[in-house]
Amino acid sequence: MSNVTTESTALSGGRVPLEARAGAENFPVALRILPKTTRRHLYALYHYARFVDDLGDEPGAGVTAADRTATLDAFAAEVRRLYGGQRIQHPVLCALAPTVVACRLPAGPLLRLIEANRVDQIVTRYPTVEELVRYCSLSADPVGELVLHVFGQAGPARVALSNRICTALQVIEHLQDVAEDRRRGRVYLPEADLDRFGVRDTDLAAATASSTLRAVVRFEAGRAKSWLDAGAPLLTALRGWARVAVGGYLAGGYATLRALERSGYDPLPGAPRPRRRDIATSWLGVMVRSMG
């Protein structure tokens, strides 16, 4: 990995700076107190994940799922060139390359994030929660594993706990974005749960949530919280800045669950977002509990 060669280390194409995009999406406030080098590595990972997501969702007249899959395949090939020590040109990977080398990031999690977006081109609904969790193992869990590598604290037991947290965070994001996902033709609420509560497709397209849809969102939020709780012991297994950062992610999840509760479990008018002070309060709480 030490022979990675890049054409450029600058982001191009007039993209919004990483810090600005992250801030707009409630990137955990705890990251802002991390050392500059660590923060740079985490923002490079964040930008990679966001860029891959954008490739999978690329809009435009005439852009088909096959087109997006081909673009994802080409990007995956560029990732493999990076790990093969070959010259790369893509600005997102050029920005990530120093992090790959410095933190010895494995290629597998990066490629699984691409695979998740390939899945999005052909799978639009999930019959059961188990199938949704398998999707999250591609779309969310790799991010936590990569973060642990940034801090040099990845290991099987820690990654397993991280997966609990990341799956929960992904489900919580799906609960925030029910309306947006529906407009893209995707439903991430398990069909078995929708059927159990009597939710119809017309409920998902309404301006405000029906009582049945609110019941599903409340149910899924409760399950996500139980997953966050199950992953929370990861904090006590971490040391130093890793505990601070992961505590921020965990706190963001808890604060977003409270935002969903404040909305009456109705995400249809707009994605419920946590307040900054709620994230900070949650972060202090999880940090205190991790030291107890």
Secondary structure per residue as TSV (DSSP state, phi and psi in degrees):
chain	resnum	aa	ss	phi	psi
A	1	M	-	360.0	-17.8
A	2	S	T	-71.7	-10.6
A	3	N	T	-102.2	23.3
A	4	V	-	-61.6	131.2
A	5	T	E	-119.3	136.1
A	6	T	E	-128.8	156.4
A	7	E	S	-83.1	-33.5
A	8	S	-	-155.9	152.5
A	9	T	-	-111.3	7.0
A	10	A	S	-100.3	144.6
A	11	L	-	-77.4	144.0
A	12	S	-	-128.9	-177.6
A	13	G	S	83.5	14.8
A	14	G	S	67.6	28.0
A	15	R	-	-72.2	150.8
A	16	V	-	-64.3	138.0
A	17	P	-	-53.4	148.1
A	18	L	H	-56.1	-45.5
A	19	E	H	-61.8	-38.6
A	20	A	H	-68.2	-44.1
A	21	R	H	-64.1	-42.4
A	22	A	H	-63.3	-42.6
A	23	G	H	-63.1	-36.4
A	24	A	H	-67.7	-19.3
A	25	E	T	-110.7	27.4
A	26	N	T	59.7	38.3
A	27	F	-	-58.1	135.3
A	28	P	-	-51.7	130.2
A	29	V	G	-59.6	-27.3
A	30	A	G	-59.9	-27.9
A	31	L	G	-63.2	-24.9
A	32	R	G	-71.9	-14.2
A	33	I	G	-102.0	3.4
A	34	L	S	-76.7	158.0
A	35	P	-	-55.9	148.6
A	36	K	H	-57.0	-44.0
A	37	T	H	-63.8	-43.5
A	38	T	H	-62.9	-42.2
A	39	R	H	-61.2	-39.9
A	40	R	H	-63.4	-42.0
A	41	H	H	-62.5	-44.0
A	42	L	H	-67.2	-38.1
A	43	Y	H	-67.3	-34.8
A	44	A	H	-63.8	-41.4
A	45	L	H	-63.7	-45.1
A	46	Y	H	-57.6	-46.6
A	47	H	H	-65.9	-38.5
A	48	Y	H	-58.2	-50.4
A	49	A	H	-62.7	-41.9
A	50	R	H	-65.8	-40.0
A	51	F	H	-64.5	-43.5
A	52	V	H	-61.6	-41.9
A	53	D	H	-58.6	-43.5
A	54	D	H	-63.4	-38.5
A	55	L	H	-61.0	-40.1
A	56	G	H	-71.8	-19.5
A	57	D	T	-113.3	11.4
A	58	E	-	-53.5	119.9
A	59	P	-	-86.0	-178.6
A	60	G	-	131.3	147.0
A	61	A	T	-63.2	127.8
A	62	G	T	83.8	-3.7
A	63	V	-	-80.7	119.1
A	64	T	-	-104.7	168.8
A	65	A	H	-59.7	-37.1
A	66	A	H	-64.0	-38.9
A	67	D	H	-62.6	-44.5
A	68	R	H	-66.2	-39.1
A	69	T	H	-62.2	-41.7
A	70	A	H	-63.3	-39.5
A	71	T	H	-66.1	-41.6
A	72	L	H	-63.6	-40.5
A	73	D	H	-61.9	-41.4
A	74	A	H	-65.4	-38.5
A	75	F	H	-68.7	-39.2
A	76	A	H	-61.3	-39.0
A	77	A	H	-63.4	-36.5
A	78	E	H	-67.3	-37.8
A	79	V	H	-60.1	-43.9
A	80	R	H	-65.2	-33.9
A	81	R	H	-65.6	-38.8
A	82	L	H	-56.9	-46.3
A	83	Y	H	-76.9	-14.9
A	84	G	T	-89.8	3.9
A	85	G	T	75.7	16.9
A	86	Q	-	-91.3	163.9
A	87	R	E	-69.0	133.9
A	88	I	E	-121.7	159.7
A	89	Q	-	-126.6	-20.9
A	90	H	-	-64.9	127.9
A	91	P	H	-61.3	-34.0
A	92	V	H	-65.4	-41.9
A	93	L	H	-74.4	-32.2
A	94	C	H	-62.4	-37.8
A	95	A	H	-71.2	-31.5
A	96	L	H	-81.5	-25.4
A	97	A	H	-53.1	-44.4
A	98	P	H	-60.9	-34.1
A	99	T	H	-70.2	-40.3
A	100	V	H	-56.0	-44.6
A	101	V	H	-73.1	-50.7
A	102	A	H	-64.9	-35.9
A	103	C	H	-104.5	1.5
A	104	R	T	52.5	50.2
A	105	L	-	-67.5	134.0
A	106	P	-	-75.8	152.6
A	107	A	H	-73.9	-30.4
A	108	G	H	-52.4	-52.7
A	109	P	H	-61.9	-36.6
A	110	L	H	-63.7	-40.7
A	111	L	H	-73.1	-31.7
A	112	R	H	-66.3	-32.9
A	113	L	H	-63.7	-37.2
A	114	I	H	-67.4	-41.7
A	115	E	H	-60.4	-37.2
A	116	A	H	-57.8	-38.9
A	117	N	H	-77.5	-24.7
A	118	R	H	-65.3	-42.6
A	119	V	H	-58.3	-40.1
A	120	D	H	-60.5	-22.3
A	121	Q	H	-77.2	-19.3
A	122	I	H	-124.0	-18.1
A	123	V	-	-115.1	121.8
A	124	T	-	-114.8	-10.6
A	125	R	B	-144.5	155.5
A	126	Y	-	-124.1	113.3
A	127	P	S	-60.4	-37.0
A	128	T	S	-133.6	163.4
A	129	V	H	-66.5	-31.3
A	130	E	H	-62.4	-39.3
A	131	E	H	-70.1	-35.1
A	132	L	H	-65.3	-40.6
A	133	V	H	-62.9	-38.4
A	134	R	H	-63.6	-38.7
A	135	Y	H	-63.3	-41.9
A	136	C	H	-63.5	-26.1
A	137	S	H	-65.9	-18.9
A	138	L	H	-98.1	-39.4
A	139	S	H	-89.3	-22.0
A	140	A	T	-128.8	-48.4
A	141	D	H	-56.1	-37.5
A	142	P	H	-59.1	-29.8
A	143	V	H	-63.7	-46.2
A	144	G	H	-62.6	-40.3
A	145	E	H	-61.8	-42.3
A	146	L	H	-65.9	-39.5
A	147	V	H	-60.5	-43.1
A	148	L	H	-61.9	-35.8
A	149	H	H	-66.4	-36.9
A	150	V	H	-56.8	-38.1
A	151	F	T	-90.4	2.2
A	152	G	T	65.1	30.4
A	153	Q	-	-128.8	27.2
A	154	A	-	-79.9	144.1
A	155	G	-	-169.7	158.3
A	156	P	H	-53.0	-46.4
A	157	A	H	-67.5	-41.3
A	158	R	H	-68.3	-40.0
A	159	V	H	-63.8	-38.6
A	160	A	H	-61.2	-42.8
A	161	L	H	-68.5	-40.0
A	162	S	H	-59.9	-38.9
A	163	N	H	-60.2	-37.8
A	164	R	H	-59.6	-47.3
A	165	I	H	-64.1	-46.0
A	166	C	H	-67.1	-39.8
A	167	T	H	-61.4	-43.3
A	168	A	H	-60.4	-45.0
A	169	L	H	-63.5	-37.5
A	170	Q	H	-65.7	-44.0
A	171	V	H	-62.7	-41.6
A	172	I	H	-61.2	-41.2
A	173	E	H	-62.9	-39.8
A	174	H	H	-60.8	-37.7
A	175	L	H	-67.2	-35.9
A	176	Q	H	-65.4	-36.4
A	177	D	T	-108.1	29.1
A	178	V	H	-54.6	-45.9
A	179	A	H	-67.8	-45.2
A	180	E	H	-63.4	-43.9
A	181	D	H	-62.1	-40.8
A	182	R	H	-61.0	-39.1
A	183	R	H	-65.2	-27.1
A	184	R	T	-87.9	3.4
A	185	G	T	82.6	19.1
A	186	R	-	-122.1	143.6
A	187	V	B	-130.3	117.2
A	188	Y	-	-101.4	3.8
A	189	L	S	-82.5	126.2
A	190	P	-	-56.2	133.6
A	191	E	H	-61.0	-34.2
A	192	A	H	-61.6	-37.6
A	193	D	H	-73.5	-39.7
A	194	L	H	-60.0	-44.0
A	195	D	H	-64.8	-42.4
A	196	R	H	-59.8	-38.0
A	197	F	H	-94.4	-1.3
A	198	G	T	77.3	30.8
A	199	V	-	-84.4	132.3
A	200	R	-	-104.1	163.1
A	201	D	H	-58.5	-35.9
A	202	T	H	-63.5	-28.3
A	203	D	H	-64.0	-35.8
A	204	L	H	-72.5	-22.5
A	205	A	T	-98.1	3.3
A	206	A	S	-76.5	168.6
A	207	A	S	-75.5	-33.2
A	208	T	S	-134.4	158.2
A	209	A	-	-76.8	139.4
A	210	S	-	-72.5	168.9
A	211	S	H	-63.1	-34.2
A	212	T	H	-70.0	-40.2
A	213	L	H	-67.8	-39.4
A	214	R	H	-59.5	-38.0
A	215	A	H	-64.8	-39.6
A	216	V	H	-65.5	-46.0
A	217	V	H	-61.3	-41.7
A	218	R	H	-61.9	-42.7
A	219	F	H	-63.3	-47.5
A	220	E	H	-65.4	-36.2
A	221	A	H	-63.8	-40.2
A	222	G	H	-63.3	-40.3
A	223	R	H	-67.5	-40.5
A	224	A	H	-62.3	-39.1
A	225	K	H	-62.9	-39.1
A	226	S	H	-63.9	-33.7
A	227	W	H	-70.7	-40.2
A	228	L	H	-59.0	-45.8
A	229	D	H	-60.5	-39.4
A	230	A	H	-67.8	-30.3
A	231	G	H	-88.5	-14.7
A	232	A	T	-57.2	-32.3
A	233	P	T	-58.5	-12.8
A	234	L	H	-55.9	-35.5
A	235	L	H	-59.2	-41.0
A	236	T	H	-70.7	-18.6
A	237	A	H	-87.3	-8.3
A	238	L	-	-102.5	162.6
A	239	R	-	-131.8	157.7
A	240	G	T	60.0	-139.5
A	241	W	H	-66.4	-23.8
A	242	A	H	-61.6	-41.2
A	243	R	H	-63.9	-39.9
A	244	V	H	-62.5	-46.9
A	245	A	H	-67.2	-49.3
A	246	V	H	-64.4	-34.5
A	247	G	H	-59.3	-33.8
A	248	G	H	-66.6	-42.9
A	249	Y	H	-63.0	-45.1
A	250	L	H	-62.0	-44.1
A	251	A	H	-62.3	-38.9
A	252	G	H	-61.1	-37.7
A	253	G	H	-64.9	-47.6
A	254	Y	H	-62.9	-40.6
A	255	A	H	-67.0	-35.4
A	256	T	H	-69.6	-36.8
A	257	L	H	-59.8	-39.1
A	258	R	H	-67.7	-35.1
A	259	A	H	-64.7	-39.6
A	260	L	H	-62.0	-41.9
A	261	E	H	-63.0	-42.1
A	262	R	H	-62.6	-30.5
A	263	S	T	-78.0	-1.9
A	264	G	T	73.2	23.9
A	265	Y	S	59.3	37.8
A	266	D	-	-119.0	97.2
A	267	P	-	-89.7	-0.8
A	268	L	S	-69.9	-37.9
A	269	P	S	-67.3	-22.5
A	270	G	S	167.5	150.5
A	271	A	-	-62.8	120.9
A	272	P	-	-64.9	126.9
A	273	R	-	-115.8	141.7
A	274	P	-	-73.4	149.2
A	275	R	-	-80.1	149.1
A	276	R	H	-57.4	-41.7
A	277	R	H	-66.8	-29.4
A	278	D	H	-70.0	-38.7
A	279	I	H	-63.9	-44.3
A	280	A	H	-63.0	-41.8
A	281	T	H	-64.6	-42.9
A	282	S	H	-62.7	-40.2
A	283	W	H	-62.3	-45.5
A	284	L	H	-60.1	-39.8
A	285	G	H	-63.7	-46.6
A	286	V	H	-69.8	-31.6
A	287	M	H	-67.8	-42.6
A	288	V	H	-62.7	-44.0
A	289	R	H	-64.1	-34.3
A	290	S	H	-69.8	-21.8
A	291	M	H	-94.0	-6.4
A	292	G	-	-83.7	360.0
